[in-house]
Amino acid sequence: MERPDVPQDLRGKRSVVFGNLEKLLDFHSQFFLKELEACWKHPLRVPHCFLRHQEQFSLYALYSKNKPKSDALLAHHGNSFFRRKQVELVIRWTCRLTCSSPFRG
């Protein structure tokens, strides 16, 4: 978050804005979700997934502790910036999807 288009008050505050969100995403996408999905035919195995990864759930405590700081920083300095970025991404993805989709007759 050192780019020139980032508001001055957000620069250098990536860890405050996002906290450990990337670690949570990695945990869920690489491990937990796959294990839960593998239990769909055997629901009694679900609790074992939670127990196997119980230490990883401490990531939520850290996330929850950081969330008020992140929300306050974004409310004062970042909401309009991230809204603009969202719109840019939607436009970009729409263009990609439109350009990559075969024409249907």
C-alpha positions as CSV (number, residue, x, y, z in Angstrom):
1,M,0.0,0.0,0.0
2,E,2.8,2.4,-1.0
3,R,1.4,3.2,-4.4
4,P,0.8,6.9,-5.2
5,D,-3.0,6.4,-5.7
6,V,-3.3,5.2,-2.1
7,P,-4.5,7.9,0.3
8,Q,-1.6,9.2,2.4
9,D,-3.2,8.1,5.7
10,L,-3.4,4.5,4.5
11,R,0.2,4.2,3.2
12,G,2.3,1.8,5.2
13,K,-0.8,0.5,7.0
14,R,-1.5,-2.7,5.1
15,S,-1.3,-4.8,8.3
16,V,-3.8,-2.6,10.0
17,V,-6.2,-2.5,7.1
18,F,-6.0,-6.2,6.2
19,G,-4.7,-7.7,9.5
20,N,-4.2,-11.4,9.0
21,L,-7.0,-11.8,6.4
22,E,-4.5,-13.4,4.0
23,K,-3.6,-16.1,6.5
24,L,-7.2,-16.8,7.2
25,L,-7.9,-17.1,3.5
26,D,-4.9,-19.4,3.0
27,F,-6.0,-21.6,5.9
28,H,-9.5,-21.9,4.5
29,S,-8.7,-22.3,0.9
30,Q,-5.7,-24.7,1.3
31,F,-6.9,-26.9,4.2
32,F,-10.1,-26.4,6.0
33,L,-12.6,-26.0,3.1
34,K,-11.2,-29.0,1.3
35,E,-11.5,-31.2,4.4
36,L,-15.0,-30.0,5.1
37,E,-16.1,-30.6,1.5
38,A,-14.6,-34.1,1.7
39,C,-17.1,-34.8,4.6
40,W,-20.2,-34.1,2.6
41,K,-21.1,-37.8,2.5
42,H,-20.0,-38.4,6.0
43,P,-21.2,-35.5,8.2
44,L,-20.0,-37.2,11.4
45,R,-16.5,-36.5,10.3
46,V,-17.0,-32.7,10.4
47,P,-16.2,-32.3,14.1
48,H,-12.9,-34.0,13.5
49,C,-11.9,-31.3,11.0
50,F,-12.5,-28.6,13.6
51,L,-10.5,-30.5,16.2
52,R,-7.7,-31.2,13.8
53,H,-7.3,-27.5,13.1
54,Q,-8.3,-26.0,16.5
55,E,-5.0,-24.1,16.8
56,Q,-5.6,-22.4,13.4
57,F,-8.8,-20.9,14.8
58,S,-6.7,-18.6,16.9
59,L,-6.3,-16.7,13.7
60,Y,-9.9,-15.5,14.3
61,A,-8.9,-14.0,17.7
62,L,-6.2,-11.9,16.0
63,Y,-8.5,-10.9,13.2
64,S,-11.2,-9.9,15.7
65,K,-8.8,-7.9,17.8
66,N,-7.6,-6.0,14.7
67,K,-11.0,-5.4,13.1
68,P,-12.0,-2.3,15.1
69,K,-8.7,-0.6,14.2
70,S,-9.2,-1.6,10.5
71,D,-12.8,-0.4,10.4
72,A,-11.9,3.0,12.0
73,L,-9.0,3.6,9.6
74,L,-11.1,2.7,6.6
75,A,-14.1,4.8,7.8
76,H,-11.9,7.9,8.1
77,H,-9.6,7.4,5.2
78,G,-10.3,4.5,2.9
79,N,-13.9,3.9,2.1
80,S,-14.0,6.0,-1.0
81,F,-10.6,4.7,-2.2
82,F,-11.7,1.1,-1.9
83,R,-15.1,1.8,-3.5
84,R,-13.3,3.2,-6.5
85,K,-11.0,0.2,-6.7
86,Q,-14.1,-2.1,-6.5
87,V,-15.7,-0.3,-9.4
88,E,-12.5,-0.5,-11.4
89,L,-12.2,-4.3,-10.8
90,V,-15.8,-4.9,-11.7
91,I,-15.3,-3.0,-14.9
92,R,-12.1,-4.9,-15.6
93,W,-13.7,-8.3,-14.9
94,T,-16.8,-7.5,-17.0
95,C,-14.6,-6.5,-19.9
96,R,-12.5,-9.7,-19.5
97,L,-15.6,-11.9,-19.3
98,T,-17.2,-10.1,-22.3
99,C,-14.1,-10.3,-24.4
100,S,-13.3,-14.0,-23.5
101,S,-16.9,-15.3,-23.9
102,P,-17.7,-16.9,-27.2
103,F,-20.5,-15.1,-29.1
104,R,-23.8,-16.8,-28.8
105,G,-26.2,-16.6,-31.6
